[in-house]
Amino acid sequence: MGKDTGFLELDRRERDYLDPKDRLENYREFVVQPDDATLKGQASRCMDCGIPYCHNGCPVNNIIPDWNHLVYEGDWKNALDVLHSTNNFPEFTGRICPAPCEASCTLNIVDQPVTIKSIECAIIDRGWDEGWVTPQVPATKTGKSVAVVGSGPAGLACAQQLARAGHTVTVFEKSDRIGGLLRYGIPDFKMEKQLINRRAVQMEAEGVTFKTSKEVGVDVSFKSLEENFDAVVLAGGSEDARGLAIPGAELNGVRLAMEFLTQQNKRNAGDEEVRAAPRGTLTATGKNVVVIGGGDTGSDCVGTSNRQGAKSVTQLEIMPKPPEKEDKAMTWPNWPLKLRTSSSHEEGADRDWAVLTKRVIGDGENVTGLECVRVEWRDGQMHEVEGSEFTIEADLIFLAMGFVGPVKAGMIDQSGVELTGRGNVAANEQDYATTAQNVFACGDMRRGQSLVVWAIREGRQCARSVDEALMGVSELPR
């Protein structure tokens, strides 16, 4: 414990943001990291409590009190080593993880939690700036080869761990660049893509081979992976987006959120417009935008629409409006249900809750509006409120209603693996083995749509299981 009275003397101080009018002019990150003195003070608020619930709140079980203490002591390099011992990519989680560890912080019972996420991000950014993050090349090779399908956080974490164990690892990615939804689902203003690029360079130096624009099940048969590799890991994500089953949903202007977000990220990367938009260019400039879905993907559509110069942005959620503050006595240390306002919402958007969409209005070809009705939730059941119908003017409607599982056509169909009742690849959390021999699964493809930090955890644990299956024993951490 760095300072036993730190939490009594200092209030929580989060990272600052650039002013909305400045950050809306571009797609760059806009978080302002505190200086070292502030970070040292914030780290001193960690109580090093007898039972650190933050460990359990964090899916990768980050050793949070230890690196808080080291930051307080100014020992940033050792703090980085402790951080990397449980998390391959803290620069990702330090930017886009919702920080369930902070909800579980013991200090959160009676005060505001420690700024765990911002300290984590500062540690890894310092590590890159100082040149402390270097390739970890294995001393010997095992002679075993592993194919990892998908280069999102689960696939990347799994591949890096396996390469460090001495296996020859090849990552197959269907897109033209690695990163999965980190690359084409997360807007650049939340996480710039050079963060992925520099990790790719590190991983290549460690022996990982990346094959992009190679969709397994289309460009590469699954059978060829089984024949040419000792093990196969399915880490392709959960990309079967939930559609909108109402009249008019087929009109021009009703599009999936991921189409919109992917196009803008491709533009930011310098891709030609025609390459970025096989179904036609999407832009919110001068348009009335409606986003259906109140989660993070919907929020990302809000921020992107505002940067493109939308005339108006409305975000709809079918569930009731959450309370402004959680009842900590009822929820701690679990993740609480409460109103969350993102930086994108602060930039401008009308938000509405307990709204059910009924019909898309159009001129026969293009969207012009959206008919809705208000609903009430009683005993877990949704009931329309009589006489509450209303219409929203809309030129673009983005569907951000989540995903129903991995895409089945292609790789999964060819693999013959069994699926769960929810349509995910069946594999347990003990060995991550599927019903097909030497085939493993991890991340969203196994557990369903989830957080980047869960993907990293599953990728790491799956790597250990693969290593153990190939070698009989494993020294990789679980």
C-alpha positions as CSV (number, residue, x, y, z in Angstrom):
1,M,0.0,0.0,0.0
2,G,1.6,3.2,-1.2
3,K,0.0,5.7,1.1
4,D,-2.4,4.5,3.8
5,T,-4.3,7.8,3.9
6,G,-4.4,8.4,0.2
7,F,-8.1,7.6,-0.2
8,L,-8.9,9.9,2.6
9,E,-6.9,12.9,1.3
10,L,-7.6,12.8,-2.4
11,D,-10.8,12.7,-4.5
12,R,-11.2,10.8,-7.7
13,R,-9.9,12.6,-10.7
14,E,-10.5,11.1,-14.1
15,R,-8.9,11.8,-17.5
16,D,-10.0,15.0,-19.2
17,Y,-11.5,15.2,-22.7
18,L,-10.9,17.8,-25.3
19,D,-13.8,20.2,-25.8
20,P,-16.6,18.6,-28.1
21,K,-16.3,21.4,-30.7
22,D,-12.6,20.6,-31.1
23,R,-12.8,16.8,-31.1
24,L,-15.7,16.7,-33.6
25,E,-13.4,18.2,-36.2
26,N,-11.5,14.9,-36.6
27,Y,-11.4,11.2,-35.8
28,R,-8.4,11.3,-33.4
29,E,-8.4,10.2,-29.8
30,F,-9.3,13.1,-27.5
31,V,-8.5,11.8,-24.0
32,V,-6.0,14.0,-22.1
33,Q,-3.9,11.9,-19.8
34,P,-3.1,13.3,-16.3
35,D,0.5,14.2,-15.5
36,D,2.7,11.9,-13.4
37,A,2.0,13.7,-10.1
38,T,-1.8,13.3,-10.6
39,L,-1.4,9.7,-11.5
40,K,0.7,9.0,-8.5
41,G,-1.9,10.6,-6.3
42,Q,-4.7,8.6,-7.9
43,A,-2.7,5.4,-7.5
44,S,-2.3,6.3,-3.8
45,R,-6.1,6.1,-3.3
46,C,-5.9,2.3,-3.7
47,M,-6.4,0.9,-0.2
48,D,-4.7,-2.5,-0.9
49,C,-7.8,-3.9,0.8
50,G,-7.6,-7.4,2.4
51,I,-9.9,-8.9,-0.3
52,P,-9.3,-7.0,-3.5
53,Y,-12.6,-7.4,-5.3
54,C,-11.2,-5.6,-8.3
55,H,-9.3,-8.8,-9.2
56,N,-12.6,-10.7,-9.5
57,G,-14.3,-7.8,-11.2
58,C,-11.7,-7.8,-13.9
59,P,-12.1,-10.7,-16.3
60,V,-8.3,-11.0,-16.9
61,N,-7.8,-10.8,-13.1
62,N,-5.4,-7.9,-13.3
63,I,-3.2,-7.6,-10.2
64,I,-4.4,-4.0,-9.7
65,P,-3.2,-3.1,-6.1
66,D,0.3,-4.2,-7.0
67,W,0.7,-1.9,-10.1
68,N,-1.1,0.9,-8.3
69,H,1.5,0.7,-5.6
70,L,4.3,0.6,-8.1
71,V,3.0,3.7,-9.9
72,Y,2.8,5.5,-6.5
73,E,6.4,4.6,-6.0
74,G,7.3,5.8,-9.5
75,D,8.4,2.3,-10.6
76,W,6.7,2.3,-13.9
77,K,8.7,-0.4,-15.6
78,N,7.8,-3.0,-12.9
79,A,4.3,-1.8,-13.0
80,L,4.2,-2.6,-16.7
81,D,5.6,-6.1,-16.0
82,V,2.8,-6.8,-13.5
83,L,0.2,-5.4,-15.9
84,H,1.5,-7.5,-18.8
85,S,1.5,-10.6,-16.6
86,T,-2.3,-10.9,-17.0
87,N,-3.1,-8.8,-20.0
88,N,-1.5,-9.0,-23.4
89,F,-3.0,-5.7,-24.7
90,P,-3.7,-3.2,-21.9
91,E,-3.6,-0.3,-24.4
92,F,-6.9,-1.8,-25.8
93,T,-8.6,-2.3,-22.5
94,G,-7.2,1.0,-21.1
95,R,-9.2,2.7,-23.8
96,I,-12.4,0.7,-24.6
97,C,-13.0,-1.5,-21.6
98,P,-16.0,-0.3,-19.5
99,A,-13.9,-1.1,-16.4
100,P,-15.9,-3.6,-14.3
101,C,-12.9,-3.5,-12.0
102,E,-13.8,0.0,-10.9
103,A,-17.4,-1.1,-10.1
104,S,-15.9,-3.8,-7.9
105,C,-13.4,-1.5,-6.1
106,T,-13.9,-1.6,-2.4
107,L,-13.6,2.2,-2.2
108,N,-16.7,2.3,-4.4
109,I,-18.9,1.2,-1.6
110,V,-18.8,4.5,0.2
111,D,-16.8,6.8,-2.2
112,Q,-15.7,7.0,-5.8
113,P,-13.5,4.1,-7.0
114,V,-9.9,4.3,-7.9
115,T,-9.2,5.4,-11.5
116,I,-8.0,1.9,-12.4
117,K,-8.6,2.3,-16.1
118,S,-6.7,5.5,-16.6
119,I,-3.7,4.3,-14.6
120,E,-3.6,1.1,-16.6
121,C,-3.6,3.1,-19.8
122,A,-0.9,5.4,-18.5
123,I,1.3,2.4,-17.6
124,I,1.2,0.8,-21.1
125,D,1.5,4.1,-22.9
126,R,4.6,4.9,-20.8
127,G,5.9,1.5,-21.6
128,W,5.7,2.0,-25.4
129,D,7.1,5.5,-25.1
130,E,10.1,4.3,-23.1
131,G,10.7,1.3,-25.5
132,W,10.0,-1.3,-22.7
133,V,7.6,-3.2,-24.9
134,T,9.7,-5.6,-26.9
135,P,9.2,-9.0,-28.7
136,Q,9.4,-12.0,-26.4
137,V,10.9,-14.6,-28.8
138,P,10.9,-18.2,-27.5
139,A,14.3,-19.8,-26.9
140,T,13.2,-23.0,-28.7
141,K,10.5,-24.1,-31.1
142,T,8.2,-27.0,-30.4
143,G,7.7,-28.1,-33.9
144,K,4.0,-27.8,-33.5
145,S,1.8,-25.6,-35.7
146,V,-1.5,-23.8,-34.8
147,A,-4.0,-22.0,-37.0
148,V,-5.9,-19.2,-35.3
149,V,-9.0,-18.1,-37.2
150,G,-9.8,-14.4,-36.5
151,S,-7.6,-11.6,-35.5
152,G,-9.8,-9.8,-32.9
153,P,-8.6,-9.5,-29.3
154,A,-9.3,-13.2,-28.6
155,G,-7.4,-14.4,-31.6
156,L,-4.5,-12.0,-31.1
157,A,-4.1,-12.9,-27.4
158,C,-4.3,-16.7,-28.2
159,A,-1.8,-16.4,-31.0
160,Q,0.7,-14.3,-29.0
161,Q,0.7,-16.7,-26.1
162,L,1.1,-19.8,-28.3
163,A,4.0,-18.1,-30.2
164,R,5.7,-17.3,-27.0
165,A,5.3,-21.0,-26.0
166,G,7.3,-21.9,-29.1
167,H,4.6,-23.0,-31.5
168,T,4.4,-21.9,-35.1
169,V,1.3,-19.8,-35.3
170,T,-0.6,-18.6,-38.4
171,V,-3.5,-16.2,-38.0
172,F,-6.2,-16.1,-40.8
173,E,-8.2,-12.9,-41.1
174,K,-11.0,-12.4,-43.6
175,S,-10.6,-8.6,-43.7
176,D,-7.8,-6.7,-45.4
177,R,-6.2,-5.7,-42.1
178,I,-5.9,-7.5,-38.7
179,G,-7.8,-6.5,-35.6
180,G,-11.4,-7.7,-36.1
181,L,-13.9,-5.3,-34.5
182,L,-11.0,-3.5,-32.9
183,R,-10.1,-2.4,-36.4
184,Y,-13.4,-2.0,-38.1
185,G,-16.0,-1.8,-35.3
186,I,-14.3,0.6,-32.8
187,P,-14.2,4.2,-34.1
188,D,-10.7,5.7,-34.3
189,F,-11.7,8.5,-31.9
190,K,-12.0,5.8,-29.2
191,M,-8.9,3.8,-30.3
192,E,-6.5,4.8,-33.0
193,K,-5.4,1.9,-35.2
194,Q,-1.7,2.4,-34.9
195,L,-2.1,0.7,-31.5
196,I,-3.0,-2.5,-33.4
197,N,-0.3,-2.0,-36.0
198,R,2.5,-1.9,-33.5
199,R,1.3,-5.0,-31.7
200,A,1.2,-6.8,-35.1
201,V,4.9,-5.8,-35.6
202,Q,5.8,-7.2,-32.1
203,M,3.9,-10.4,-32.8
204,E,5.5,-11.0,-36.2
205,A,8.9,-10.6,-34.5
206,E,7.7,-13.3,-32.0
207,G,7.0,-15.6,-34.9
208,V,3.3,-15.1,-35.7
209,T,2.3,-15.1,-39.4
210,F,-0.7,-13.0,-40.4
211,K,-2.7,-13.9,-43.5
212,T,-5.2,-11.2,-44.3
213,S,-8.0,-11.3,-46.9
214,K,-8.2,-15.0,-46.3
215,E,-11.7,-16.1,-45.1
216,V,-11.7,-19.6,-43.8
217,G,-14.6,-21.5,-45.4
218,V,-14.4,-19.3,-48.5
219,D,-10.8,-18.6,-49.6
220,V,-9.3,-21.3,-47.4
221,S,-11.2,-24.6,-46.7
222,F,-11.5,-25.7,-43.1
223,K,-10.3,-29.1,-44.1
224,S,-7.0,-27.7,-45.3
225,L,-6.4,-26.2,-41.8
226,E,-7.1,-29.6,-40.2
227,E,-4.7,-31.3,-42.6
228,N,-1.8,-28.7,-42.3
229,F,-1.9,-27.7,-38.6
230,D,-1.7,-29.6,-35.4
231,A,-4.5,-27.6,-33.9
232,V,-7.1,-25.0,-35.0
233,V,-8.5,-22.2,-32.8
234,L,-11.8,-20.7,-33.8
235,A,-11.8,-17.0,-32.7
236,G,-13.9,-15.4,-35.4
237,G,-16.2,-13.4,-33.3
238,S,-20.0,-13.0,-33.1
239,E,-20.9,-11.2,-36.3
240,D,-24.4,-12.3,-37.2
241,A,-26.2,-9.0,-36.5
242,R,-29.8,-8.9,-35.3
243,G,-32.0,-7.5,-38.0
244,L,-35.2,-5.3,-37.9
245,A,-38.3,-7.4,-38.6
246,I,-40.8,-4.7,-39.3
247,P,-42.5,-3.4,-42.5
248,G,-40.3,-1.1,-44.5
249,A,-37.0,-2.5,-43.2
250,E,-35.9,-3.3,-46.7
251,L,-35.9,0.4,-47.8
252,N,-32.7,2.2,-48.7
253,G,-31.3,3.9,-45.6
254,V,-31.9,1.0,-43.2
255,R,-28.4,-0.3,-42.6
256,L,-26.4,-2.3,-40.0
257,A,-24.3,-0.2,-37.7
258,M,-21.2,-2.2,-38.5
259,E,-21.5,-1.3,-42.2
260,F,-21.5,2.4,-41.2
261,L,-18.6,2.1,-38.7
262,T,-16.5,0.0,-41.0
263,Q,-16.8,2.4,-43.9
264,Q,-15.6,5.4,-41.8
265,N,-12.7,3.5,-40.4
266,K,-11.7,2.5,-43.9
267,R,-11.9,6.1,-45.0
268,N,-9.7,7.1,-42.0
269,A,-7.2,4.4,-43.2
270,G,-7.1,6.0,-46.6
271,D,-9.1,3.5,-48.6
272,E,-10.9,4.5,-51.7
273,E,-14.6,5.1,-51.3
274,V,-15.6,2.4,-53.8
275,R,-13.5,-0.2,-52.0
276,A,-15.0,0.7,-48.7
277,A,-18.6,0.5,-49.8
278,P,-19.7,-2.6,-51.8
279,R,-23.4,-1.8,-51.0
280,G,-23.0,1.9,-51.6
281,T,-21.5,4.8,-49.7
282,L,-22.9,5.6,-46.3
283,T,-22.7,9.1,-44.9
284,A,-24.7,11.0,-42.3
285,T,-23.8,14.4,-43.6
286,G,-26.9,16.7,-43.5
287,K,-29.2,13.8,-42.6
288,N,-31.6,12.9,-39.9
289,V,-30.1,9.8,-38.3
290,V,-31.9,7.4,-36.0
291,V,-29.9,4.7,-34.2
292,I,-31.8,1.7,-32.9
293,G,-30.0,0.2,-29.9
294,G,-28.8,1.9,-26.8
295,G,-25.5,0.1,-26.3
296,D,-21.9,1.0,-27.1
297,T,-22.2,0.3,-30.8
298,G,-25.2,2.7,-31.0
299,S,-23.1,5.2,-29.1
300,D,-20.3,4.8,-31.7
301,C,-22.8,5.5,-34.4
302,V,-23.8,8.7,-32.6
303,G,-20.2,9.9,-32.4
304,T,-19.5,9.0,-36.0
305,S,-22.7,10.7,-37.3
306,N,-21.9,13.9,-35.4
307,R,-18.4,14.0,-36.9
308,Q,-19.9,13.5,-40.4
309,G,-22.1,16.5,-39.8
310,A,-25.6,14.9,-39.3
311,K,-28.5,17.2,-39.2
312,S,-29.9,15.4,-36.1
313,V,-29.1,12.2,-34.2
314,T,-31.7,10.2,-32.2
315,Q,-30.9,7.0,-30.3
316,L,-33.7,4.7,-29.3
317,E,-33.6,1.9,-26.7
318,I,-36.4,-0.6,-26.1
319,M,-35.6,-1.0,-22.4
320,P,-36.7,1.5,-19.7
321,K,-34.3,4.4,-18.8
322,P,-31.9,3.2,-16.1
323,P,-31.6,5.0,-12.8
324,E,-29.2,7.9,-12.6
325,K,-27.2,6.1,-9.8
326,E,-27.0,2.5,-8.7
327,D,-28.0,1.2,-5.3
328,K,-24.5,0.2,-4.2
329,A,-25.8,-1.7,-1.2
330,M,-27.7,-3.9,-3.6
331,T,-25.3,-4.3,-6.5
332,W,-21.7,-3.9,-5.3
333,P,-19.3,-5.6,-6.3
334,N,-21.3,-6.6,-9.4
335,W,-21.7,-4.5,-12.5
336,P,-24.5,-2.1,-11.8
337,L,-27.5,-1.1,-13.9
338,K,-27.4,2.7,-14.2
339,L,-27.6,5.5,-16.7
340,R,-24.3,5.7,-18.7
341,T,-23.6,8.8,-20.8
342,S,-20.8,8.3,-23.2
343,S,-18.5,11.0,-24.7
344,S,-20.4,10.6,-27.9
345,H,-23.7,11.4,-26.2
346,E,-22.1,14.5,-24.7
347,E,-21.3,15.6,-28.2
348,G,-25.0,15.8,-29.1
349,A,-27.9,13.3,-29.4
350,D,-31.5,12.9,-28.4
351,R,-31.9,9.7,-26.4
352,D,-35.2,8.0,-25.8
353,W,-36.0,4.9,-23.8
354,A,-38.9,2.3,-23.7
355,V,-39.5,2.8,-27.4
356,L,-40.6,0.0,-29.8
357,T,-40.2,0.6,-33.6
358,K,-43.3,-0.4,-35.6
359,R,-42.8,0.6,-39.2
360,V,-40.2,2.2,-41.5
361,I,-41.8,5.0,-43.6
362,G,-40.5,5.7,-47.1
363,D,-41.2,7.1,-50.5
364,G,-41.3,3.7,-52.1
365,E,-37.5,3.5,-52.3
366,N,-35.8,5.6,-49.5
367,V,-36.4,6.0,-45.8
368,T,-38.3,9.1,-44.7
369,G,-39.3,8.3,-41.2
370,L,-39.9,5.7,-38.4
371,E,-43.1,4.9,-36.7
372,C,-42.7,4.1,-33.0
373,V,-44.8,3.4,-29.9
374,R,-43.9,3.7,-26.2
375,V,-43.9,0.5,-24.1
376,E,-44.1,-0.4,-20.4
377,W,-42.3,-3.3,-18.8
378,R,-44.3,-5.2,-16.2
379,D,-43.2,-8.4,-14.6
380,G,-40.6,-8.8,-17.4
381,Q,-43.2,-8.4,-20.1
382,M,-43.4,-5.6,-22.6
383,H,-46.7,-3.9,-23.2
384,E,-47.5,-1.2,-25.7
385,V,-48.9,2.0,-24.3
386,E,-52.2,2.8,-25.9
387,G,-52.3,6.1,-27.8
388,S,-48.5,6.7,-27.5
389,E,-47.7,6.3,-31.1
390,F,-45.3,8.8,-32.7
391,T,-43.2,9.3,-35.8
392,I,-39.5,10.3,-36.1
393,E,-38.2,11.9,-39.2
394,A,-35.3,9.8,-40.6
395,D,-33.0,9.7,-43.6
396,L,-30.7,7.0,-42.2
397,I,-31.6,4.2,-39.7
398,F,-28.7,2.3,-38.2
399,L,-29.4,-1.0,-36.5
400,A,-27.2,-1.5,-33.4
401,M,-29.3,-4.1,-31.7
402,G,-26.6,-6.6,-30.9
403,F,-25.6,-10.0,-32.5
404,V,-27.2,-13.4,-32.4
405,G,-24.0,-15.4,-32.7
406,P,-21.3,-16.3,-35.2
407,V,-22.0,-16.5,-38.9
408,K,-22.6,-20.2,-39.6
409,A,-22.1,-20.3,-43.4
410,G,-18.6,-21.2,-44.4
411,M,-16.2,-22.1,-41.7
412,I,-18.5,-23.3,-39.0
413,D,-20.6,-25.4,-41.4
414,Q,-17.5,-26.9,-42.8
415,S,-16.0,-27.6,-39.4
416,G,-18.9,-29.7,-38.2
417,V,-18.5,-28.5,-34.6
418,E,-21.6,-28.6,-32.4
419,L,-23.3,-25.4,-31.4
420,T,-25.0,-24.3,-28.2
421,G,-28.8,-23.6,-28.0
422,R,-27.9,-19.9,-28.6
423,G,-26.0,-20.7,-31.7
424,N,-22.5,-20.3,-30.4
425,V,-19.7,-22.8,-30.8
426,A,-19.9,-25.3,-28.0
427,A,-16.8,-25.4,-25.9
428,N,-16.3,-25.2,-22.1
429,E,-14.2,-22.9,-20.1
430,Q,-11.9,-25.6,-18.8
431,D,-10.2,-26.7,-22.0
432,Y,-12.0,-24.7,-24.7
433,A,-12.1,-27.8,-26.9
434,T,-15.0,-28.2,-29.4
435,T,-16.6,-31.5,-30.4
436,A,-14.1,-31.7,-33.4
437,Q,-10.7,-33.2,-32.7
438,N,-7.9,-30.7,-32.2
439,V,-10.3,-27.8,-32.7
440,F,-10.7,-25.2,-30.0
441,A,-12.9,-22.1,-29.7
442,C,-12.6,-18.8,-27.7
443,G,-13.9,-15.3,-27.5
444,D,-17.3,-14.1,-28.8
445,M,-17.6,-17.1,-31.1
446,R,-17.8,-19.3,-28.0
447,R,-19.4,-17.0,-25.3
448,G,-21.4,-14.7,-27.5
449,Q,-21.1,-10.9,-27.9
450,S,-19.1,-9.6,-25.0
451,L,-16.3,-7.2,-23.9
452,V,-12.7,-6.9,-25.3
453,V,-11.4,-7.9,-21.8
454,W,-13.4,-11.1,-21.9
455,A,-12.0,-11.9,-25.3
456,I,-8.4,-11.4,-24.1
457,R,-9.0,-13.6,-21.1
458,E,-10.5,-16.4,-23.2
459,G,-7.7,-16.1,-25.8
460,R,-5.1,-16.5,-23.1
461,Q,-6.9,-19.5,-21.4
462,C,-7.5,-21.2,-24.7
463,A,-3.8,-20.8,-25.6
464,R,-2.9,-22.7,-22.4
465,S,-5.3,-25.5,-23.2
466,V,-4.0,-25.8,-26.8
467,D,-0.4,-25.8,-25.5
468,E,-1.2,-28.5,-22.9
469,A,-3.0,-30.6,-25.6
470,L,-0.1,-30.4,-27.9
471,M,2.7,-30.8,-25.3
472,G,1.2,-32.7,-22.4
473,V,2.0,-29.8,-20.0
474,S,2.0,-26.1,-20.2
475,E,3.8,-23.3,-18.5
476,L,1.5,-20.6,-19.9
477,P,-0.5,-18.7,-17.3
478,R,-4.2,-19.4,-17.0
